[in-house]
Amino acid sequence: MKLKGKIKELTALTSAICMLSVPNTTALATTGTKINSVPLSIESEIEAGDTDSDVTVSTSSSKFDIDDVVITNEPSDEWDDGDKPKLKITLYADDDYYFASGFSKSSVSLSGSDGTVTSVSRSSSDTLIVYVTLDDDDSDHDLDVSGLEWDESDGTASWEESDDAKKYEVRLYRGSSAVTSVLTTTSTSYDFSSYITKNGYYTFKVRGVYNTSNKGSWEESDSWYVSSSEAQEISSSGSSNGNTPSKYDIFRYWCVAERQYRLVVLQRRPQLYHKRLAVY
């Protein structure tokens, strides 16, 4: 323990001597030419599903060098949709140049891959750290939706497929009032028959969705007038295409006592099987 104490004292003393004898390098550096701007070019090849992180940072300036580039949020497995790589870029000033105190992030310009300078940190007159967050590449996806149409015979809405949409969000309106909440489907059609229960002018809106942070613009259909009698007919005889329940469900089961298959028909009410209509 005494030895450690002596070493600690010696180290402190040595440090004090060094501080007295070594010239102030920061003071010397500030006698050079101040660096007023930092141009950086970033090329990122990172895409969703990648397990590696291919990012290149370069500069056209001869006043400093890029000493190190670190991705601070690199995933342990692979990049997911919506991930935004965060870079820590360390710059080192060349001889006769220095970074002044109070260097602003607005003095850093980016080109190549889209990104934002979130902050800068000056650890000394010759070292500047730039923090950059790259934009999500998903912004380039085509999510436009067109060709919105009504099938007036059964209340089904349809539209043309969007190039990059993984699913669609739809919503039904009667006049200016929303009839449904925002609904989701992976198809290019939606059966609204069970919601068309009153007379009025109906429209629907749809937009393409790539992920939760990348959605297209809402597009609106032409209005369609439905009379009271038409509404009753459509809502009562609506078919099931995967997004709404059918009016009847038929089940096939093995009857042990009779050693044969039998069918049972159930009439469905919202969320419940209400009544057995027949057994065959």
Secondary structure as GFF3:
##gff-version 3
##sequence-region A 1 280
A	DSSP	alpha_helix	2	21	.	.	.	ID=ss1
A	DSSP	alpha_helix	25	29	.	.	.	ID=ss2
A	DSSP	beta_strand	33	34	.	.	.	ID=ss3
A	DSSP	beta_strand	38	44	.	.	.	ID=ss4
A	DSSP	beta_strand	55	58	.	.	.	ID=ss5
A	DSSP	beta_strand	64	71	.	.	.	ID=ss6
A	DSSP	beta_strand	86	93	.	.	.	ID=ss7
A	DSSP	beta_strand	97	98	.	.	.	ID=ss8
A	DSSP	three_ten_helix	105	107	.	.	.	ID=ss9
A	DSSP	beta_strand	108	112	.	.	.	ID=ss10
A	DSSP	beta_strand	115	124	.	.	.	ID=ss11
A	DSSP	beta_strand	127	134	.	.	.	ID=ss12
A	DSSP	three_ten_helix	137	140	.	.	.	ID=ss13
A	DSSP	beta_strand	149	151	.	.	.	ID=ss14
A	DSSP	beta_strand	156	158	.	.	.	ID=ss15
A	DSSP	beta_strand	167	174	.	.	.	ID=ss16
A	DSSP	beta_strand	177	178	.	.	.	ID=ss17
A	DSSP	beta_strand	183	185	.	.	.	ID=ss18
A	DSSP	beta_strand	189	191	.	.	.	ID=ss19
A	DSSP	three_ten_helix	193	195	.	.	.	ID=ss20
A	DSSP	beta_strand	200	211	.	.	.	ID=ss21
A	DSSP	beta_strand	214	215	.	.	.	ID=ss22
A	DSSP	beta_strand	219	220	.	.	.	ID=ss23
A	DSSP	beta_strand	224	226	.	.	.	ID=ss24
A	DSSP	alpha_helix	228	236	.	.	.	ID=ss25
A	DSSP	beta_strand	248	255	.	.	.	ID=ss26
A	DSSP	beta_strand	260	269	.	.	.	ID=ss27
A	DSSP	beta_strand	272	279	.	.	.	ID=ss28
###
